[in-house]
Amino acid sequence: MESIPSIRVKDLTRQYGALTAIHKVNFTVNPGEVVGFLGPNGAGKSTTMRILSGIMSATSGSAWVGGTCVAQNPHEVKRKIGYMPENNPLPDDMRVVEYLRFRARLKEVPKRKLRASVQEAMEICDLARTARRKIIGTLSKGFRQRVGIADALLGDPEVIIMDEPTIGLDPHQIQGIRKLIDNLRGKHTVILSSHILPEIERSCDRVIIINRGRIVASGTSNELREEFLPGNRFSLSIEGDASQVIPQLAAKGFEATILESTPLAEDRAKLSLRIENDGELGPQLIEALSNQSTFTLHSLAPREPNLEEIFLAATKRSWEETIETKPKITT
Ligand SMILES: Nc1ncnc2c1ncn2[C@@H]1O[C@H](COP(=O)(O)OP(=O)(O)OP(=O)(O)O)[C@@H](O)[C@H]1O
């Protein structure tokens, strides 16, 4: 039997007056998945997350959380979802434990489970020992984010949604939040939005890319690489005449393009190549580029495009498609 998706979104659209913030957005997230929601500023990430968590209604379309329709049963959905909004506002004058107990009561966590639920959330977020009785106003940004995540975990919801959980954090704090997200894996379905692409690549099983209110790509990093940046990529450094690299490769039967060329000191250059040929290419490339008079090969290594390159390719394609489908203005 097929399991019910933790999240299903169908043709979700939201207008703010004349502005279409999201347009016919469709996606599903399966139980236990950790999904990254990626998009430039103003793409519609927060709008989608707010609708999913029942804070805001959609103009049209539908969303379900654990099979429950958000518009029809917002109260039930709120029990199934833990939401940490962007720039999570917290009361500066409360103690961490007091605040979380207050939040647990608001979320209608049953009285007999309340203390245990708060304790468990504080333990998962590493607050129990260090910050339990601290005044929130005195906490660092990293610890404030932990309080926000602990809040989202109260009542053990099926789905955790985090809007920019690492924004404004230093590398140590980011590492802490990353570990925390790793600990949630398998116990909750997680959607997190972030601008930090290596962060998403490192933490998420799958990525959904949204641009100007529309989903432009969805898949694992590998699937997206295949779709948007096919071909084998290599980095190499040479000494000598860089303009001879492509002719030399062509003579040996390789179809290659230079993606990037960076001159280095002493007649050296670093090149990034895309090769269309299939198969295990490394040894053949070394052979093709060695023992000839115009340059010396110093190093060669395969290079996988990172999520930033995939993201740029996906959003560029969606931008070009929009330009192409726009009617031409005639005078
Ligand atoms: N309350 C609102 N009223 C009017 N327009 C809004 C409102 N909230 C968002 N918008 C607009 O809707 C679009 C999508 O915004 P949204 O906040 O969902 O994007 P985002 O991807 O989360 O961006 P960011 O990463 O900057 O938060 C933007 O053009 C934004 O200016």
The ligand as an ORCA input file, in Angstrom:
! r2SCAN-3c Opt
* xyz 0 1
  N       2.444     40.352      3.196
  C       2.820     40.635      1.942
  N       2.219     41.620      1.242
  C       2.571     41.912     -0.029
  N       3.557     41.251     -0.713
  C       4.185     40.272     -0.058
  C       3.863     39.904      1.304
  N       4.681     38.881      1.681
  C       5.470     38.613      0.617
  N       5.184     39.446     -0.415
  C       5.815     39.426     -1.750
  O       5.598     38.133     -2.302
  C       6.742     37.673     -2.988
  C       7.213     36.361     -2.369
  O       7.676     36.644     -1.048
  P       8.193     35.517     -0.036
  O       8.487     36.176      1.256
  O       7.252     34.379     -0.059
  O       9.550     35.088     -0.759
  P      10.814     34.315     -0.163
  O      11.242     33.370     -1.226
  O      10.504     33.749      1.160
  O      11.875     35.484     -0.048
  P      12.931     35.805      1.140
  O      13.959     34.765      1.013
  O      13.402     37.170      0.751
  O      12.153     35.758      2.411
  C       7.768     38.799     -2.906
  O       7.664     39.577     -4.073
  C       7.324     39.585     -1.677
  O       7.694     40.947     -1.800
*
